[in-house]
Amino acid sequence: MLVDSHCHLDFDDFAPELPEVIARARRAGIGTMLTICTKVTEFERVRGIAEAHPDIWCSVGIHPHEAAHQPETQTATLIELARHEKVVGIGETGLDFHYDHSPRDRQEEVFCGPPGAGPPATGLPLIVHTRNADERTAEILAEEAGEGPLTGVIHCFSSGRQLAEKAVDLGFHISLSGIVTFKKAEELRAITADLPLDRILVETDAPYLAPIPHRGRRNEPAYVVHTAATVAELKGIPEAELAERTTENFFRLFSKARRPEAA
């Protein structure tokens, strides 16, 4: 069994055929999917998908692109939303200094969250997006770790070795997407080869970043098998072992999620 640890099943890209997309994932051996919230204002839609399927879980959070466009969310509201049985993580949150769709100071405010509303208060891991913001992301994570227990994942990792090592030192996981299959991703593959096996997750970030051989098309959870195959090759282990290890990693990190047979 594989887990797609990060996808966006609520996006309009999937609306015309969501049942078929989910069915294809299951046929491909994807036993669990985590569908990610990017806007608190659309959380009910994300949660609804998770509620309808025992093998799909969800998160609650605000993407850095949306930081300036979402309403202020009170601490009590975030904590209450996170209590839902299907919510297993906080995010997607973080910093994106590549596109700067939201002012950087506002991104940081949302990343850090209202006082008392972060992972220590909810007991849930943080799902971090970072692009062209390695240094500041590492600083914020270190600061937050100093305030209390902190766990999480750097999703769709495409940053440098320094951030990977810092994240692992802080107890974070690294999630690898279809980018690792791209021909020009030599540095990322070198970093992947050196990552501790017990800190690796795999994901699609669907509908984005379809792996080879589907690059250029809309991505979907079934395609995580190609990313997993590449990671297994880089780690020098059988694909079945990579699937087993990344699945174990997922359920250890997202401990609120239940395995399909227990859901």
For each residue, the residues with C-beta under 8 A, 3 or more apart:
1: 29 30 31 32 243 247 260
2: 28 29 30 31 202 224 225 228 243 246 247
3: 30 31 32 33 34 201 202 224 246 247 250 251
4: 7 25 30 32 33 34 202 203 204 206 221 224
5: 34 153 155 175 201 202 203 246 250 254
6: 34 36 92 127 155 156 175 177 201 203 204 205
7: 4 33 34 35 36 203 204 205 206 220 221
8: 11 14 35 36 38 205 206 207 208
9: 14 18 21 22 33 35 46 49 56 206 221
10: 14 35 42 45 46 49
11: 8 14 15 207
12: 15
13: 207 218
14: 8 9 10 11 17 18 21 206 207 220
15: 11 12 18
16:
17: 14 20 21
18: 9 14 15 21 22 49
19: 22 23
20: 17 23 24
21: 9 14 17 18 24 25 220 221 222
22: 9 18 19 25 26 33 53 56 221
23: 19 20 26 27
24: 20 21 27 28 220 221 222
25: 4 21 22 28 30 33 220 221 222
26: 22 23 29 30 31 55
27: 23 24 222
28: 2 24 25 221 222 224 225
29: 1 2 26 225 243
30: 1 2 3 4 25 26 33 221 222 224 225
31: 1 2 3 26 55 247 259 260
32: 1 3 4 55 56 57 247 250 257 259 260
33: 3 4 7 9 22 25 30 55 56 57 221
34: 3 4 5 6 7 56 57 58 59 88 89 250 254 257
35: 7 8 9 10 46 49 50 56 57 58 59
36: 6 7 8 46 58 59 61 91 92 127
37: 40 42 43 46 58 59 60 61 62 91 92
38: 8 42 61 62 63 65 66 92
39: 42 43 62 63 66 70
40: 37 43 60 61 62 70 71 73 78 81
41: 70 71
42: 10 37 38 39 45 46
43: 37 39 40 46 47 60 81
44: 47 48
45: 10 42 48 49
46: 9 10 35 36 37 42 43 49 50 58 59 60
47: 43 44 50 51 58 60 84 86 87
48: 44 45 51 52
49: 9 10 18 35 45 46 52 53 56 58
50: 35 46 47 53 56 57 58 86 87
51: 47 48 86
52: 48 49 56
53: 22 49 50 56
54: 260 263
55: 26 31 32 33 260 263
56: 9 22 32 33 34 35 49 50 52 53 86
57: 32 33 34 35 50 86 87 88 254 256 257
58: 34 35 36 37 46 47 49 50 86 87 88
59: 34 35 36 37 46 87 88 89 90 91 92 127
60: 37 40 43 46 47 78 81 82 84 87 90
61: 36 37 38 40 89 90 91 92 93 127
62: 37 38 39 40 66 67 70 73 92 93 110
63: 38 39 66 67 92 93 94 129
64: 67 93 94 95 96 101 102 107 110 111 129
65: 38 96 99 101 102
66: 38 39 62 63 69 70 101 102
67: 62 63 64 70 102 103 106 107 109 110 111
68: 101 102 103 106
69: 66 102
70: 39 40 41 62 66 67 73 110
71: 40 41
72:
73: 40 62 70 77 78 114
74: 77 78 114
75: 78 79 114 115 116 117 121
76: 79 80
77: 73 74 80 81
78: 40 60 73 74 75 81 82 90 113 114 117 122
79: 75 76 82 83 117 121 122
80: 76 77 83
81: 40 43 60 77 78 84 87
82: 60 78 79 87 90 122 124
83: 79 80 87 122
84: 47 60 81 87
85: 256
86: 47 50 51 56 57 58
87: 47 50 57 58 59 60 81 82 83 84 124 256
88: 34 57 58 59 124 125 254 256 257
89: 34 59 61 124 125 126 127 152 254
90: 59 60 61 78 82 93 113 118 119 122 124 125 126 127 152
91: 36 37 59 61 94 126 127 128 129 152 155
92: 6 36 37 38 59 61 62 63 127 128 129 155
93: 61 62 63 64 90 110 111 113 126 127 128 129
94: 63 64 91 107 111 128 129 130 133 137
95: 64 104 107 108 111 129 130 131 133 136 137 140
96: 64 65 99 100 101 107 129 130 131 132 133
97: 100 104 131 132 133 136
98: 131 132
99: 65 96 131
100: 96 97 103 104
101: 64 65 66 68 96
102: 64 65 66 67 68 69 106 107 110
103: 67 68 100 106 107
104: 95 97 100 107 108
105: 108 109
106: 67 68 102 103 109 110
107: 64 67 94 95 96 102 103 104 110 111
108: 95 104 105 111 112 136 140
109: 67 105 106 112
110: 62 64 67 70 93 102 106 107 113
111: 64 67 93 94 95 107 108 140
112: 108 109 118 140 144
113: 78 90 93 110 117 118
114: 73 74 75 78 117
115: 75
116: 75 121
117: 75 78 79 113 114 121 122
118: 90 112 113 121 122 126 144 147 148 150
119: 90 122 123 124 125 126 144 148 149 150 151 152
120: 123 147 148 149 150
121: 75 79 116 117 118
122: 78 79 82 83 90 117 118 119
123: 119 120 256
124: 82 87 88 89 90 119 256
125: 88 89 90 119 151 152 153 253 254
126: 89 90 91 93 118 119 144 150 151 152 153
127: 6 36 59 61 89 90 91 92 93 152 153 155
128: 91 92 93 94 137 141 152 153 154 155 172
129: 63 64 91 92 93 94 95 96 155 156
130: 94 95 96 133 134 137 154 159 163
131: 95 96 97 98 99 158 159
132: 96 97 98
133: 94 95 96 97 130 136 137
134: 130 137 138 159 160 162 163
135: 138 139
136: 95 97 108 133 139 140
137: 94 95 128 130 133 134 140 141 154 159 163
138: 134 135 141 142 162 163 166 167
139: 135 136 142 143
140: 95 108 111 112 136 137 143 144
141: 128 137 138 144 145 150 152 166 167 170 172
142: 138 139 145 146 166 170
143: 139 140 146 147
144: 112 118 119 126 140 141 147 148 150
145: 141 142 148 150 170 171
146: 142 143
147: 118 120 143 144 150
148: 118 119 120 144 145
149: 119 120
150: 118 119 120 126 141 144 145 147 170 171
151: 119 125 126 171 172 253
152: 89 90 91 119 125 126 127 128 141 172 173 253
153: 5 125 126 127 128 172 173 174 175 201 253
154: 128 130 137 157 159 163 164 167 172 173 174 175
155: 5 6 91 92 127 128 129 175 177 203 205
156: 6 129 175 176 177 179 203 205 209
157: 154 164 174 175 176 177 188 191
158: 131 177 179 185 188
159: 130 131 134 137 154 163 164
160: 134 163 164 187 191
161: 164 165 187 191 194
162: 134 138 165 166
163: 130 134 137 138 154 159 160 166 167
164: 154 157 159 160 161 167 168 174 191 195
165: 161 162 168 169
166: 138 141 142 162 163 169 170
167: 138 141 154 163 164 170 172 173 174
168: 164 165 171 172 174 195 196 199
169: 165 166
170: 141 142 145 150 166 167
171: 145 150 151 168
172: 128 141 151 152 153 154 167 168 199
173: 152 153 154 167 199 200 201 249 253
174: 153 154 157 164 167 168 195 199 200 201
175: 5 6 153 154 155 156 157 200 201 202 203
176: 156 157 179 180 188 192 200 201 202 203 227 231
177: 6 155 156 157 158 180 202 203 204 205 209 211 227
178: 181 182 204 205 209 210 211 212 214 215 219 223 226 227
179: 156 158 176 182 185 188 209
180: 176 177 185 188 189 192 211 227 230 231 234
181: 178 185 211 212 215 226 227 230
182: 178 179 185 211 212 215
183: 212
184:
185: 158 179 180 181 182 188 189
186: 189 190
187: 160 161 190 191
188: 157 158 176 179 180 185 191 192
189: 180 185 186 192 193 230 234
190: 186 187 193 194
191: 157 160 161 164 187 188 194 195
192: 176 180 188 189 195 200 231 234 235
193: 189 190 234 235
194: 161 190 191
195: 164 168 174 191 192 199 200
196: 168 199 200
197: 200 235 237 245
198: 245 248 249
199: 168 172 173 174 195 196 249
200: 173 174 175 176 192 195 196 197 231 235 245 246 249
201: 3 5 6 153 173 174 175 176 246 249 250 253
202: 2 3 4 5 175 176 177 224 227 228 231 242 246
203: 4 5 6 7 155 156 175 176 177 224 227
204: 4 6 7 177 178 209 210 211 219 220 221 223 224 227
205: 6 7 8 155 156 177 178 208 209 219
206: 4 7 8 9 14 210 218 219 220 221 223
207: 8 11 13 14 218 219 220
208: 8 205 219
209: 156 177 178 179 204 205 219
210: 178 204 206 214 215 216 217 218 219 220 223
211: 177 178 180 181 182 204 214 215 219 223 224 226 227 230
212: 178 181 182 183 215 226
213: 226
214: 178 210 211 217 219 223 226
215: 178 181 182 210 211 212
216: 210
217: 210 214
218: 13 206 207 210
219: 178 204 205 206 207 208 209 210 211 214 223
220: 7 14 21 24 25 204 206 207 210 223
221: 4 7 9 21 22 24 25 28 30 33 204 206 224
222: 21 24 25 27 28 30 225
223: 178 204 206 210 211 214 219 220 226 227
224: 2 3 4 28 30 202 203 204 211 221 227 228
225: 2 28 29 30 222 228 229
226: 178 181 211 212 213 214 223 229 230
227: 176 177 178 180 181 202 203 204 211 223 224 230 231
228: 2 202 224 225 231 232 239 242 243 246
229: 225 226 232 233 239
230: 180 181 189 211 226 227 233 234
231: 176 180 192 200 202 227 228 234 235 242 246
232: 228 229 235 237 238 239 241 242
233: 229 230 236
234: 180 189 192 193 230 231
235: 192 193 197 200 231 232 242
236: 233
237: 197 232 241 242 245
238: 232 241 242
239: 228 229 232 242 243
240: 243 244
241: 232 237 238 244 245
242: 202 228 231 232 235 237 238 239 245 246
243: 1 2 29 228 239 240 246 247
244: 240 241 247 248
245: 197 198 200 237 241 242 248 249
246: 2 3 5 200 201 202 228 231 242 243 249 250
247: 1 2 3 31 32 243 244 250 251
248: 198 244 245 251 252
249: 173 198 199 200 201 245 246 252 253
250: 3 5 32 34 201 246 247 253 254 257
251: 3 247 248 254 255 257 259
252: 248 249 255
253: 125 151 152 153 173 201 249 250
254: 5 34 57 88 89 125 250 251 257
255: 251 252
256: 57 85 87 88 123 124
257: 32 34 57 88 250 251 254
258: 262 263
259: 31 32 251 262 263
260: 1 31 32 54 55 263
261:
262: 258 259
263: 54 55 258 259 260
